[in-house]
């Protein structure tokens, strides 16, 4: 999970690509956003289809089990159906972040299940009501963008204000990550919350202080967080060497995202003779082997680049592994391999389209663009197949269709053109040079 995802939650980050309250006030906001939890019978039906993914009565343990099932950590295969059932059980037992994770699974969907944004929004609303910071952040962006529920600027602002209130309260309790989230909210601004550089700096200082204490006590996740603060110079002086040292410490302690982050830093070390690139691959491999999606994606990129280590077949395997763990860029790159029949994968436009759509649903702009291109090609093929006299093409009125050639009344005169040079009106520019048609394709 990248730093943007840590700050915003997966849905909020995706919506951004595709496009301090008192305690009493927080209670009022929560009441205005409240939805009823799913009935026990419905929850039991939803979880029974995949057996018993979570036998424990401990909601936290059940949530952690669900995370392992979703991401397929340490060599196991991701199992989203069982993960959703476990999240459902934990959510019904009052685990706020489990409700948010359940909502994200429904909102995004996967290869086996189409996205259900309405159902996702219901679970995310419940997560915010129960006190999930990420749930409230996600809910704010859902209301702002009209995704899964009606756009409502007032409720969007309320949800973001609740996210800020929750993060500040947790920050005061010593949670470094919540301090960092508050810093991000103040630093970036949100609907209903103006930017405040002074408060952002104060929140980041608190994040750094709490993270150092926690890191020194052996919390690898907070070592990774502190590394990010040093890298960005937020709350502490910018210090790349310190960031690298902290990332090594976190990676060695099993924080897989820190291994990916460390690899990125080493790979960007200047100088052709630097051993950073080779070391980076080792850290990507370690992260990927543990089930980190970004580690698999970065490892795939290292094998897709021209050089002695280029191996497109291996890159395809790694893209698929990262895509199965919900990395949008990996899905898009895998889709490109299927579209072109590369990397040992058969040419399969239908699968490529599904992979582009999966990436697009998660906010990948390239996936959206590639999907749009395929959809436009479908429109062109259908237009040409059914072309008849009287249709309007991009160059003008069709006056005759004779097999593979078509006569068109263009602005500059009557022209015979090849059928595969004809596009629907408005889809391409019609251009002539020296009385010769210039095919935009």
Secondary structure, 3 states (H helix, E strand, C coil): CCHHHHHHCHHHHHHHHCCCCCHHHHHHHHHHHCCCCCCHHHHHHHHHCCCCCCCCCCHHHHHHHHHHHHHCCCCCCCCHHHHHHHHHHHHHCCCHHHHHHHHHHHHHCCCCCCCCHHHHHHHHHHHHHHCCHHHHHHHHHHHHHCCCCCCCHHHHHHHHHHHHHHHHHHHHCCCHHHHHHHHHHHHHCECCECCCHHHHHHHHHHHHHHHHHHHHCCCHHHHHHHHHHHHHCCCCCCCHHHHHHHHHHHHHCCCHHHHHHHHHHHHCCCCCCCCHHHHHHHHHHHHHHHCCHHHHHHHHHHHHCCCCCCCHHHHHHHHHHHHHCCCHHHHHHHHHHHHHCCCCCCCCHHHHHHHHHHHHHCCCHHHHHHHHHHHHHHHHHHHHHCCCCCCEECCCEEEEEECCEEEEEECCEEEEEEHHHCCECCCCCCCEECCEECCCC
